[in-house]
Amino acid sequence: MNQTLINLEELKLGTIIAEDILVNTNSPIIHKESKVTRELIQVLSAFNITKVPVVLENVFNRSEEDIKKLFEEKVESSPIEEKPLVTTSFVQLYKEAVDSFYKEFIGWEAGMKVDVTKLRNIIMPLVEKAMVEKQVFSLLNMYSKMDKYIAHHSIAVGIISGAIAKKLNYSSGQITQMATAGLMADIGMAKVESNIRDKKSVLTESEFSEVKKHTIYSFQMIKDSPLLKPEMKLAIFQHHERLDGSGYPKSDKLNDVSVYSQIIAVADVYHAMTSERIYRAKSSSFKVLEMIREEEFGKYNIEVVNKLIELVGSLPISTRVLLSTGEKGEVVFLHRDSPMRPMIRLIDGGQIIDLAAKRSIHIESIIS
C-alpha cells in the first residue's frame, strides 16, 4: 500500500487513512483504512494532529515514483497565502468568548447538544493569549460580572485550568483537553432550575442539593463525545470532590480523586472566591490563594495549588500594589517560600513592610 503524509487542512473527505493513529493511548484513536469524515477531522484536530498518513491512490497506472513526484510538486507549487497580522486584545477576546459561551448555555437550557469543537475554539485562543500576557491571571476576577456570571466563571476556569496544565508541563494536546474540560465543568448548571441558580439569597439545604447535581448533569451532557478523553470526562464529574473526602457527588478522596479534577477544582474555587457574587463580595486574589494553600490544606493537590500561585501570586520586583490597609506600595523583595507575602515599600513615606511578618495585612490588588 502506497502512502504519504499530508497536512490536516488539506485532508479531503473520503480519503483512506494509511496507518493506525495513536496519541499516548493503548488503542488507536483512528484505525487504519478508516475513511475520512467530518467527525474524523474533528477528532484529529482535537488531538492537535497536524500530519496525517493517507493511502496514495495509483491512478491512471502511473508508477509509484511518478505519483510521489507529482504529489511533491503539487505541495511545493502550492502558493502560501499570506494573512494580514491582526492582533486582538485579551479583553476583547474575553468579552467575545463570554457572549459566545452564554449563547451556547441558553441553547443547552432548551435541550440542544453540546458542541465540544465550538467550545474548544472559544477557550484556546484565550489560553494562548493569557500565557503570553501573564498579568491577566491576577485580573480575571476584575473582568467577571454578576450578569452572565456562569459564562464569566466558566471562561475563567477554562483559562486557568489550561494554564495550570501548561505549568505542569503537560503536552499541547493535554493542555487543550484540560482547558476545554475546565470550560465545560459547569455546563450542567443549564439543567438546574433558573430560580435556584439565580437566587439572590442563601440557598436552602434542598436547593443546594439540587445545585450539587450539576456535576452529574455536566457529565451526562458530554459522556458520549469522542472529542473529550475519558479522564477529562471524569475530571468534570469529580471537580467538586476533595482529597479529604469532604466534596461531592460521591465523597471520593485521596487517590480516588484524579489530578485532572483537582486542576479544575483549584481553578474553580479560586475564581469563585475572587469574583463578586449576588450574595457575597469578592475577596483579594492573594488572600484566597493563601486560604487555599493554608486553611484548606489537605483538600487540594499541593502541586496544583503551587502552580496556580506561580501564575497569580508571584509578583515581579517593582510591581505596584494596593494593601488591605488602603496604602499603596511597590514590591522590593520576594520570599521564596511565601511569594504572596513580599516586602513592600510604601509609596508615601518609604516605610518597608514585611507582609510575611505582618500577617494582618495582605495585598488587596495590583495597581496597573
JOQUISUL-V542386 format. One record per pair of residues at least 24 apart in sequence whose C-alpha atoms are under 7 Angstrom apart, sorted by the first residue. I is the first residue (numbers start at 1). J is the second residue. Records with the same first field share a line. If there is no record, write none. Layout:
I=J + J
//
This chain:
1=55
2=55 + 56
3=53 + 54 + 55 + 56
4=53 + 54 + 55 + 56
5=51 + 52 + 53 + 54
6=51 + 52 + 53
7=50 + 51 + 52
8=50 + 51 + 52
13=37
15=54
16=54 + 55
17=53 + 54 + 55
18=53 + 54 + 55
19=53
43=227
46=227
47=173
48=173
90=126 + 129
93=126
94=126
97=122
98=151 + 152 + 155
101=151
102=148 + 151
105=190
108=190
109=190 + 191
114=221 + 222
116=227
119=180
120=180
123=155 + 158 + 159 + 179 + 180
124=176
126=159
127=159 + 162 + 163
131=163
137=311 + 312
138=285 + 312
141=271 + 274 + 275
144=275
146=276 + 277 + 278
153=271
154=183 + 184 + 186
155=183
156=271
157=182 + 183 + 264 + 267 + 268 + 271
158=182 + 183
160=267
161=263 + 264 + 267
164=307 + 308
167=307
177=228
178=232
181=232 + 236
182=264
185=218 + 236
186=214 + 215 + 218
187=218
188=214 + 215 + 217 + 218
189=214
191=217
200=278 + 279
201=279
212=249
232=260
235=260 + 261
236=261
239=264 + 265
240=265
242=299 + 300
243=298 + 299 + 300
244=298 + 299
262=300 + 301
263=304
266=305
284=364 + 365
286=313 + 340 + 363
287=362
313=339 + 340
314=339 + 340
320=366 + 367
321=363 + 365 + 366 + 367
322=363 + 364 + 365 + 366 + 367
323=361 + 362 + 363 + 364
324=361 + 362 + 363 + 364
325=361
//
